[in-house]
């Protein structure tokens, strides 16, 4: 797959084009919340792609990026790698399985 098709800006994620395939989604993280024990980034309102991160991975991200809290990711540019899917409730979501599937620009590099 060509790089320009592999990497997709979050706001351009498509249920039709990107579901089930391995992709990198990049862009500014605009919101976060906790639902059913998972930390969610972006997502609602539909049809936006959301990213699910477990508590152990949240801890790793906070440590790696020297954050005071995981909510410090909001407003920063990040990339999430994985396989988007539709949930039973038809939400467009992607699990982030490990620290190697997430990266974030340092605050000083964002313009």
MARDO-390114 format. One record per atom (N, C-alpha, C): atom name; x, y, z; residue in three letters; residue number from 1. Coordinates in nm, 4 decimals, always signed. Example, Ala and Ser with C-alpha at 12.3 -4.5 7.8 and 13.67 -1.06 7.14 Angstrom:
BEGIN
REC  atome        c1        c2        c3  residu  num
REC      N   +1.3190   -0.5690   +0.7800     ALA    1
REC     CA   +1.2300   -0.4500   +0.7800     ALA    1
REC      C   +1.3200   -0.3300   +0.7800     ALA    1
REC      N   +1.2850   -0.2250   +0.7080     SER    2
REC     CA   +1.3670   -0.1060   +0.7140     SER    2
REC      C   +1.2900   +0.0030   +0.7870     SER    2
This chain:
BEGIN
REC  atome        c1        c2        c3  residu  num
REC      N   +0.0847   -0.1174   +0.0000     UNK    1
REC     CA   +0.0000   +0.0000   +0.0000     UNK    1
REC      C   +0.0897   +0.1243   +0.0000     UNK    1
REC      N   +0.0631   +0.2190   -0.0859     UNK    2
REC     CA   +0.1406   +0.3433   -0.0872     UNK    2
REC      C   +0.1249   +0.4197   +0.0439     UNK    2
REC      N   +0.2295   +0.4884   +0.0833     UNK    3
REC     CA   +0.2297   +0.5639   +0.2088     UNK    3
REC      C   +0.1135   +0.6616   +0.2144     UNK    3
REC      N   +0.0837   +0.7286   +0.1026     UNK    4
REC     CA   -0.0241   +0.8278   +0.1051     UNK    4
REC      C   -0.1618   +0.7644   +0.1261     UNK    4
REC      N   -0.1723   +0.6329   +0.1101     UNK    5
REC     CA   -0.2977   +0.5638   +0.1408     UNK    5
REC      C   -0.2945   +0.5011   +0.2799     UNK    5
REC      N   -0.1740   +0.4685   +0.3282     UNK    6
REC     CA   -0.1606   +0.4080   +0.4609     UNK    6
REC      C   -0.1897   +0.5093   +0.5705     UNK    6
REC      N   -0.1305   +0.6288   +0.5601     UNK    7
REC     CA   -0.1503   +0.7327   +0.6604     UNK    7
REC      C   -0.2707   +0.8177   +0.6226     UNK    7
REC      N   -0.3642   +0.8295   +0.7159     UNK    8
REC     CA   -0.4902   +0.8988   +0.6910     UNK    8
REC      C   -0.5110   +1.0021   +0.8011     UNK    8
REC      N   -0.5443   +1.1247   +0.7618     UNK    9
REC     CA   -0.5779   +1.2240   +0.8628     UNK    9
REC      C   -0.7063   +1.1789   +0.9340     UNK    9
REC      N   -0.7076   +1.1903   +1.0660     UNK   10
REC     CA   -0.8212   +1.1407   +1.1452     UNK   10
REC      C   -0.9555   +1.1872   +1.0906     UNK   10
REC      N   -0.9638   +1.3139   +1.0547     UNK   11
REC     CA   -1.0916   +1.3681   +1.0082     UNK   11
REC      C   -1.1351   +1.3080   +0.8747     UNK   11
REC      N   -1.0436   +1.2404   +0.8046     UNK   12
REC     CA   -1.0772   +1.1770   +0.6769     UNK   12
REC      C   -1.0957   +1.0263   +0.6873     UNK   12
REC      N   -1.0933   +0.9720   +0.8089     UNK   13
REC     CA   -1.1136   +0.8280   +0.8274     UNK   13
REC      C   -1.2528   +0.7898   +0.7779     UNK   13
REC      N   -1.2584   +0.6828   +0.7001     UNK   14
REC     CA   -1.3835   +0.6402   +0.6385     UNK   14
REC      C   -1.4197   +0.4980   +0.6797     UNK   14
REC      N   -1.5422   +0.4813   +0.7234     UNK   15
REC     CA   -1.5913   +0.3472   +0.7573     UNK   15
REC      C   -1.5806   +0.2544   +0.6365     UNK   15
REC      N   -1.6076   +0.3079   +0.5211     UNK   16
REC     CA   -1.6079   +0.2271   +0.3993     UNK   16
REC      C   -1.4657   +0.1936   +0.3532     UNK   16
REC      N   -1.3765   +0.2913   +0.3529     UNK   17
REC     CA   -1.2423   +0.2723   +0.2982     UNK   17
REC      C   -1.1421   +0.2121   +0.3959     UNK   17
REC      N   -1.1581   +0.2366   +0.5246     UNK   18
REC     CA   -1.0520   +0.2033   +0.6194     UNK   18
REC      C   -1.0859   +0.0941   +0.7193     UNK   18
REC      N   -1.2096   +0.0519   +0.7261     UNK   19
REC     CA   -1.2485   -0.0520   +0.8217     UNK   19
REC      C   -1.1779   -0.1828   +0.7893     UNK   19
REC      N   -1.1163   -0.2429   +0.8921     UNK   20
REC     CA   -1.0548   -0.3743   +0.8786     UNK   20
REC      C   -0.9127   -0.3743   +0.8264     UNK   20
REC      N   -0.8679   -0.2655   +0.7641     UNK   21
REC     CA   -0.7315   -0.2591   +0.7137     UNK   21
REC      C   -0.6396   -0.1929   +0.8146     UNK   21
REC      N   -0.5123   -0.2273   +0.8112     UNK   22
REC     CA   -0.4153   -0.1677   +0.9019     UNK   22
REC      C   -0.3745   -0.0319   +0.8465     UNK   22
REC      N   -0.3933   +0.0727   +0.9274     UNK   23
REC     CA   -0.3631   +0.2095   +0.8858     UNK   23
REC      C   -0.3040   +0.2891   +1.0007     UNK   23
REC      N   -0.2438   +0.4016   +0.9644     UNK   24
REC     CA   -0.2000   +0.5011   +1.0605     UNK   24
REC      C   -0.2906   +0.6222   +1.0477     UNK   24
REC      N   -0.3491   +0.6638   +1.1576     UNK   25
REC     CA   -0.4379   +0.7802   +1.1586     UNK   25
REC      C   -0.3712   +0.8896   +1.2402     UNK   25
REC      N   -0.3581   +1.0075   +1.1803     UNK   26
REC     CA   -0.2859   +1.1170   +1.2437     UNK   26
REC      C   -0.3726   +1.2417   +1.2500     UNK   26
REC      N   -0.3372   +1.3284   +1.3427     UNK   27
REC     CA   -0.4073   +1.4549   +1.3552     UNK   27
REC      C   -0.4074   +1.5028   +1.4984     UNK   27
REC      N   -0.4791   +1.6106   +1.5211     UNK   28
REC     CA   -0.4883   +1.6694   +1.6547     UNK   28
REC      C   -0.5954   +1.5950   +1.7343     UNK   28
REC      N   -0.5588   +1.5544   +1.8536     UNK   29
REC     CA   -0.6538   +1.4899   +1.9438     UNK   29
REC      C   -0.7421   +1.5994   +2.0023     UNK   29
REC      N   -0.8727   +1.5857   +1.9838     UNK   30
REC     CA   -0.9641   +1.6929   +2.0222     UNK   30
REC      C   -1.0427   +1.6664   +2.1497     UNK   30
REC      N   -1.0509   +1.5408   +2.1907     UNK   31
REC     CA   -1.1270   +1.5108   +2.3125     UNK   31
REC      C   -1.0908   +1.3718   +2.3652     UNK   31
REC      N   -1.1223   +1.3516   +2.4918     UNK   32
REC     CA   -1.1023   +1.2213   +2.5544     UNK   32
REC      C   -1.2076   +1.2016   +2.6623     UNK   32
REC      N   -1.2395   +1.0778   +2.6891     UNK   33
REC     CA   -1.3275   +1.0414   +2.7990     UNK   33
REC      C   -1.3050   +0.8934   +2.8315     UNK   33
REC      N   -1.3691   +0.8476   +2.9361     UNK   34
REC     CA   -1.3607   +0.7067   +2.9745     UNK   34
REC      C   -1.4981   +0.6458   +2.9550     UNK   34
REC      N   -1.5013   +0.5293   +2.8908     UNK   35
REC     CA   -1.6262   +0.4567   +2.8720     UNK   35
REC      C   -1.5987   +0.3093   +2.8903     UNK   35
REC      N   -1.6736   +0.2476   +2.9772     UNK   36
REC     CA   -1.6656   +0.1036   +2.9986     UNK   36
REC      C   -1.5227   +0.0583   +3.0315     UNK   36
REC      N   -1.4509   +0.1380   +3.1083     UNK   37
REC     CA   -1.3169   +0.1018   +3.1512     UNK   37
REC      C   -1.2061   +0.1289   +3.0518     UNK   37
REC      N   -1.2382   +0.1875   +2.9381     UNK   38
REC     CA   -1.1369   +0.2188   +2.8371     UNK   38
REC      C   -1.1270   +0.3697   +2.8198     UNK   38
REC      N   -1.0070   +0.4174   +2.7962     UNK   39
REC     CA   -0.9850   +0.5578   +2.7639     UNK   39
REC      C   -1.0118   +0.5729   +2.6149     UNK   39
REC      N   -1.0974   +0.6666   +2.5786     UNK   40
REC     CA   -1.1313   +0.6917   +2.4391     UNK   40
REC      C   -1.0770   +0.8281   +2.3980     UNK   40
REC      N   -1.0271   +0.8370   +2.2767     UNK   41
REC     CA   -0.9818   +0.9633   +2.2188     UNK   41
REC      C   -1.0607   +0.9884   +2.0917     UNK   41
REC      N   -1.0921   +1.1152   +2.0654     UNK   42
REC     CA   -1.1733   +1.1592   +1.9525     UNK   42
REC      C   -1.3020   +1.0795   +1.9512     UNK   42
REC      N   -1.3439   +1.0231   +1.8398     UNK   43
REC     CA   -1.4685   +0.9474   +1.8404     UNK   43
REC      C   -1.5886   +1.0368   +1.8201     UNK   43
REC      N   -1.6946   +1.0130   +1.8999     UNK   44
REC     CA   -1.8223   +1.0797   +1.8813     UNK   44
REC      C   -1.8026   +1.2288   +1.8558     UNK   44
REC      N   -1.8826   +1.2935   +1.7791     UNK   45
REC     CA   -2.0036   +1.2400   +1.7192     UNK   45
REC      C   -1.9746   +1.1538   +1.5967     UNK   45
REC      N   -2.0634   +1.0596   +1.5744     UNK   46
REC     CA   -2.0518   +0.9722   +1.4584     UNK   46
REC      C   -2.0522   +1.0603   +1.3341     UNK   46
REC      N   -1.9814   +1.0247   +1.2328     UNK   47
REC     CA   -1.9135   +0.8979   +1.2074     UNK   47
REC      C   -1.7645   +0.8999   +1.2409     UNK   47
REC      N   -1.7196   +0.9909   +1.3268     UNK   48
REC     CA   -1.5775   +1.0052   +1.3571     UNK   48
REC      C   -1.5165   +0.8765   +1.4107     UNK   48
REC      N   -1.3893   +0.8557   +1.3769     UNK   49
REC     CA   -1.3138   +0.7419   +1.4273     UNK   49
REC      C   -1.2695   +0.7708   +1.5695     UNK   49
REC      N   -1.2882   +0.6732   +1.6578     UNK   50
REC     CA   -1.2438   +0.6837   +1.7956     UNK   50
REC      C   -1.1358   +0.5811   +1.8238     UNK   50
REC      N   -1.0523   +0.6096   +1.9220     UNK   51
REC     CA   -0.9402   +0.5229   +1.9568     UNK   51
REC      C   -0.9546   +0.4782   +2.1011     UNK   51
REC      N   -0.9467   +0.3467   +2.1248     UNK   52
REC     CA   -0.9621   +0.2887   +2.2576     UNK   52
REC      C   -0.8255   +0.2484   +2.3126     UNK   52
REC      N   -0.7974   +0.2920   +2.4357     UNK   53
REC     CA   -0.6691   +0.2618   +2.4989     UNK   53
REC      C   -0.6952   +0.2105   +2.6401     UNK   53
REC      N   -0.6364   +0.0950   +2.6736     UNK   54
REC     CA   -0.6542   +0.0348   +2.8060     UNK   54
REC      C   -0.5727   +0.1089   +2.9117     UNK   54
REC      N   -0.6105   +0.0904   +3.0387     UNK   55
REC     CA   -0.5409   +0.1566   +3.1494     UNK   55
REC      C   -0.3904   +0.1294   +3.1526     UNK   55
REC      N   -0.3445   +0.0038   +3.1318     UNK   56
REC     CA   -0.1992   -0.0170   +3.1329     UNK   56
REC      C   -0.1267   +0.0634   +3.0253     UNK   56
REC      N   -0.1878   +0.0786   +2.9091     UNK   57
REC     CA   -0.1266   +0.1574   +2.8025     UNK   57
REC      C   -0.1334   +0.3068   +2.8344     UNK   57
REC      N   -0.2402   +0.3513   +2.8966     UNK   58
REC     CA   -0.2508   +0.4909   +2.9400     UNK   58
REC      C   -0.1334   +0.5239   +3.0308     UNK   58
REC      N   -0.1045   +0.4353   +3.1259     UNK   59
REC     CA   +0.0074   +0.4552   +3.2183     UNK   59
REC      C   +0.1400   +0.4664   +3.1432     UNK   59
REC      N   +0.1609   +0.3805   +3.0438     UNK   60
REC     CA   +0.2839   +0.3842   +2.9641     UNK   60
REC      C   +0.2965   +0.5150   +2.8858     UNK   60
REC      N   +0.1865   +0.5618   +2.8287     UNK   61
REC     CA   +0.1877   +0.6861   +2.7508     UNK   61
REC      C   +0.2216   +0.8046   +2.8411     UNK   61
REC      N   +0.1581   +0.8113   +2.9570     UNK   62
REC     CA   +0.1848   +0.9202   +3.0516     UNK   62
REC      C   +0.3324   +0.9218   +3.0886     UNK   62
REC      N   +0.3884   +0.8051   +3.1144     UNK   63
REC     CA   +0.5292   +0.7955   +3.1533     UNK   63
REC      C   +0.6213   +0.8325   +3.0363     UNK   63
REC      N   +0.5979   +0.7742   +2.9183     UNK   64
REC     CA   +0.6853   +0.7971   +2.8029     UNK   64
REC      C   +0.6898   +0.9438   +2.7625     UNK   64
REC      N   +0.5739   +1.0100   +2.7648     UNK   65
REC     CA   +0.5660   +1.1482   +2.7179     UNK   65
REC      C   +0.5709   +1.2496   +2.8322     UNK   65
REC      N   +0.5999   +1.2020   +2.9536     UNK   66
REC     CA   +0.6163   +1.2884   +3.0701     UNK   66
REC      C   +0.4962   +1.3820   +3.0879     UNK   66
REC      N   +0.3770   +1.3227   +3.0862     UNK   67
REC     CA   +0.2530   +1.3983   +3.0997     UNK   67
REC      C   +0.2112   +1.4014   +3.2464     UNK   67
REC      N   +0.1419   +1.5043   +3.2865     UNK   68
REC     CA   +0.0886   +1.5066   +3.4227     UNK   68
REC      C   -0.0367   +1.4197   +3.4316     UNK   68
REC      N   -0.1072   +1.4057   +3.3195     UNK   69
REC     CA   -0.2303   +1.3267   +3.3129     UNK   69
REC      C   -0.2534   +1.2911   +3.1665     UNK   69
REC      N   -0.3241   +1.1836   +3.1399     UNK   70
REC     CA   -0.3485   +1.1412   +3.0014     UNK   70
REC      C   -0.4301   +1.2456   +2.9252     UNK   70
REC      N   -0.5073   +1.3264   +2.9946     UNK   71
REC     CA   -0.5850   +1.4304   +2.9253     UNK   71
REC      C   -0.4944   +1.5349   +2.8610     UNK   71
REC      N   -0.3638   +1.5369   +2.8978     UNK   72
REC     CA   -0.2693   +1.6287   +2.8340     UNK   72
REC      C   -0.2469   +1.5964   +2.6863     UNK   72
REC      N   -0.2935   +1.4814   +2.6415     UNK   73
REC     CA   -0.2834   +1.4442   +2.4999     UNK   73
REC      C   -0.3773   +1.5315   +2.4160     UNK   73
REC      N   -0.4880   +1.5746   +2.4747     UNK   74
REC     CA   -0.5847   +1.6584   +2.4029     UNK   74
REC      C   -0.5169   +1.7883   +2.3603     UNK   74
REC      N   -0.5359   +1.8224   +2.2341     UNK   75
REC     CA   -0.4754   +1.9422   +2.1770     UNK   75
REC      C   -0.3398   +1.9170   +2.1134     UNK   75
REC      N   -0.2891   +1.7954   +2.1242     UNK   76
REC     CA   -0.1588   +1.7591   +2.0684     UNK   76
REC      C   -0.1792   +1.6774   +1.9411     UNK   76
REC      N   -0.0771   +1.6769   +1.8559     UNK   77
REC     CA   -0.0791   +1.5942   +1.7352     UNK   77
REC      C   -0.0280   +1.4558   +1.7677     UNK   77
REC      N   -0.1017   +1.3541   +1.7233     UNK   78
REC     CA   -0.0671   +1.2156   +1.7532     UNK   78
REC      C   -0.0946   +1.1284   +1.6316     UNK   78
REC      N   -0.0402   +1.0082   +1.6364     UNK   79
REC     CA   -0.0683   +0.9070   +1.5350     UNK   79
REC      C   -0.1036   +0.7782   +1.6072     UNK   79
REC      N   -0.2058   +0.7126   +1.5577     UNK   80
REC     CA   -0.2528   +0.5856   +1.6122     UNK   80
REC      C   -0.2460   +0.4827   +1.4988     UNK   80
REC      N   -0.1907   +0.3661   +1.5260     UNK   81
REC     CA   -0.1814   +0.2596   +1.4264     UNK   81
REC      C   -0.2715   +0.1441   +1.4669     UNK   81
REC      N   -0.3442   +0.0891   +1.3701     UNK   82
REC     CA   -0.4283   -0.0255   +1.4020     UNK   82
REC      C   -0.5302   -0.0562   +1.2954     UNK   82
REC      N   -0.6275   -0.1376   +1.3363     UNK   83
REC     CA   -0.7326   -0.1880   +1.2483     UNK   83
REC      C   -0.8679   -0.1320   +1.2925     UNK   83
REC      N   -0.9207   -0.0313   +1.2255     UNK   84
REC     CA   -1.0526   +0.0215   +1.2624     UNK   84
REC      C   -1.1625   -0.0827   +1.2401     UNK   84
REC      N   -1.2673   -0.0727   +1.3212     UNK   85
REC     CA   -1.3793   -0.1665   +1.3125     UNK   85
REC      C   -1.5079   -0.0943   +1.3508     UNK   85
REC      N   -1.6188   -0.1599   +1.3244     UNK   86
REC     CA   -1.7472   -0.1110   +1.3741     UNK   86
REC      C   -1.7828   -0.1923   +1.4971     UNK   86
REC      N   -1.8257   -0.1254   +1.6032     UNK   87
REC     CA   -1.8666   -0.1949   +1.7248     UNK   87
REC      C   -2.0087   -0.2487   +1.7073     UNK   87
REC      N   -2.0564   -0.3208   +1.8079     UNK   88
REC     CA   -2.1936   -0.3720   +1.8042     UNK   88
REC      C   -2.2951   -0.2589   +1.7973     UNK   88
REC      N   -2.2570   -0.1420   +1.8469     UNK   89
REC     CA   -2.3458   -0.0251   +1.8427     UNK   89
REC      C   -2.3207   +0.0614   +1.7199     UNK   89
REC      N   -2.2420   +0.0098   +1.6240     UNK   90
REC     CA   -2.2105   +0.0777   +1.4980     UNK   90
REC      C   -2.1203   +0.1993   +1.5152     UNK   90
REC      N   -2.0468   +0.2054   +1.6269     UNK   91
REC     CA   -1.9456   +0.3107   +1.6421     UNK   91
REC      C   -1.8220   +0.2709   +1.5626     UNK   91
REC      N   -1.7527   +0.3676   +1.5079     UNK   92
REC     CA   -1.6313   +0.3467   +1.4293     UNK   92
REC      C   -1.5139   +0.3619   +1.5258     UNK   92
REC      N   -1.4507   +0.2505   +1.5641     UNK   93
REC     CA   -1.3512   +0.2500   +1.6702     UNK   93
REC      C   -1.2272   +0.1717   +1.6289     UNK   93
REC      N   -1.1168   +0.1995   +1.6992     UNK   94
REC     CA   -0.9928   +0.1266   +1.6762     UNK   94
REC      C   -0.9226   +0.1051   +1.8098     UNK   94
REC      N   -0.8858   -0.0204   +1.8377     UNK   95
REC     CA   -0.8060   -0.0518   +1.9562     UNK   95
REC      C   -0.6621   -0.0112   +1.9302     UNK   95
REC      N   -0.5981   +0.0436   +2.0314     UNK   96
REC     CA   -0.4555   +0.0725   +2.0261     UNK   96
REC      C   -0.3919   -0.0304   +2.1201     UNK   96
REC      N   -0.3311   -0.1372   +2.0638     UNK   97
REC     CA   -0.2915   -0.2512   +2.1465     UNK   97
REC      C   -0.1646   -0.2339   +2.2295     UNK   97
REC      N   -0.0723   -0.1491   +2.1866     UNK   98
REC     CA   +0.0509   -0.1322   +2.2639     UNK   98
REC      C   +0.1169   +0.0014   +2.2327     UNK   98
REC      N   +0.2189   +0.0346   +2.3103     UNK   99
REC     CA   +0.2862   +0.1645   +2.2996     UNK   99
REC      C   +0.3476   +0.1861   +2.1616     UNK   99
REC      N   +0.3801   +0.0792   +2.0916     UNK  100
REC     CA   +0.4360   +0.0909   +1.9573     UNK  100
REC      C   +0.3351   +0.1338   +1.8521     UNK  100
REC      N   +0.2081   +0.1420   +1.8905     UNK  101
REC     CA   +0.1024   +0.1827   +1.7981     UNK  101
REC      C   +0.0527   +0.3243   +1.8258     UNK  101
REC      N   +0.1317   +0.4006   +1.9009     UNK  102
REC     CA   +0.0943   +0.5376   +1.9349     UNK  102
REC      C   +0.2204   +0.6231   +1.9378     UNK  102
REC      N   +0.2096   +0.7425   +1.8842     UNK  103
REC     CA   +0.3186   +0.8397   +1.8958     UNK  103
REC      C   +0.2557   +0.9781   +1.9025     UNK  103
REC      N   +0.3290   +1.0692   +1.9664     UNK  104
REC     CA   +0.2787   +1.2048   +1.9831     UNK  104
REC      C   +0.3945   +1.3012   +1.9650     UNK  104
REC      N   +0.3695   +1.4104   +1.8939     UNK  105
REC     CA   +0.4726   +1.5120   +1.8788     UNK  105
REC      C   +0.4975   +1.5827   +2.0111     UNK  105
REC      N   +0.6231   +1.6135   +2.0391     UNK  106
REC     CA   +0.6501   +1.6963   +2.1568     UNK  106
REC      C   +0.5836   +1.8326   +2.1395     UNK  106
REC      N   +0.5409   +1.8923   +2.2451     UNK  107
REC     CA   +0.4677   +2.0185   +2.2411     UNK  107
REC      C   +0.5455   +2.1264   +2.1636     UNK  107
REC      N   +0.6765   +2.1315   +2.1792     UNK  108
REC     CA   +0.7576   +2.2338   +2.1130     UNK  108
REC      C   +0.7604   +2.2192   +1.9612     UNK  108
REC      N   +0.7276   +2.0976   +1.9092     UNK  109
REC     CA   +0.7311   +2.0730   +1.7650     UNK  109
REC      C   +0.5988   +2.1042   +1.6961     UNK  109
REC      N   +0.4973   +2.1379   +1.7719     UNK  110
REC     CA   +0.3660   +2.1608   +1.7134     UNK  110
REC      C   +0.3517   +2.3047   +1.6673     UNK  110
REC      N   +0.3100   +2.3190   +1.5424     UNK  111
REC     CA   +0.2862   +2.4536   +1.4891     UNK  111
REC      C   +0.1592   +2.4542   +1.4092     UNK  111
